[in-house]
Amino acid sequence: MNKAIFLAVAVLSVASQAAEKKRIIVCTVTTGFRHSSIPFAERTLEKLAKETGAFEIVDFARQPEGKAPQRPKKPKDLAPNASDKDKARHEGDMKKFQAELAKWTPELVAQEKAAKEAFETAVKASLAKLSPENLTAKKIDGVIFANTTGDLPLPDKEGFIKWIEDGHAFMGMHSASDTFHPFPAYGGMLQGEFKTHGKQVPADLVAGDTAHPANAGIGPKWDIAQEEMYEMKDGSHDRAKVRALWFLRHPPQEPTKEQYAAVSWCRVAGKGRVFYTSLGHREDLWSDEEMPGRINSPETSRQYQKHILGGIQWALGLASGESTPNPEVK
């Protein structure tokens, strides 16, 4: 092969590699609270992948369908100072509970056990897609946890963290921080563990980095009409280990109190890139589709989509942006 042909082949090879789409698996499995916005999240992420053409969702780790029979829940105990009206209501509730509980024959108990076992088996099969072996074999570049919750039965949790730290991308939305509470390595990778939230409130967000792709050109401020704003557990979020992208200057439920409250950030974990946003509870934040009861405008939804798109592109190495911690921003 002469030199000219060799160079031409080399250039074509580089161009081909550059044009290859980044490959993503999206996980929406929950073992705790399940958000009604998850179907909107899945559709939005698919739309963003299709519109940009820079990455593709090659698979979903989804919640299996079907539910086990639900046993009746015993009414809460009465307060010591309960009124006569409350006592009468509680007595009626207890009678209903006892009547429903009496229907739980050994056959129904067996059905419940079998359904739960089948569900757990299906969950494990779905999450097997996130084993380090499968991620490597399928040449996956990044994983998104979109509103996951609970202690997910991954086949190799430690191996999953190592896979990220070996140079892959992790992107989490909203309750991704309400996932794997008993697994410190996950919280250390993410640098945020959900503590609580109050009622949904307006959010007057402040940008920590207006040049980062996850700012999405929104600018120094971003006002969201209504969202469920998270508070992180003390000690779970170290500002010296993250680059703040969006934050509040006050606790979500105390607008007059001056205090930093993290909302979205990015960081480098080993050789991997991590992007997280606590935004994404509401359906009308994920989606700009027409829907009843919309409070956030379609324009705000499109801003959110650009926000997560910028974070995804940064984590995949498709867009440049700083990851140096910026604890000085206020």
Buried (B, 14 or more C-beta within 10 A) or exposed (E): EEEEEEEEEEEEEEEEEEEEBBBBBBBBBBBEEBBEBBEBBBEBBBBBBEEBEBBBBBBBBBBBEEEBBEEBEEBEEBEEEEEEEEEEBBEEEEEEBEEEEEEBEEEEEEBBEEBEEEBBEBBBEBBBBBBBEBBEEEEBBBBBBBBBBBBBBBBBBEBBBBBBBBEBBBBBBBBBBBBBBEBEBBBBBBBBBBBEBEEBBEBEBBBBBEEBBBBBEBEEEBEBBBBBBBBBBEEBBEBEBBBBBBBBBBBBBEEEEEEBBBBBBBBBBBEBBBBBBBBBBBBBBBBBEEEEEBBBEBEBBEBBBBBBBBBBBBBBEBBEBEBEBBBEBE
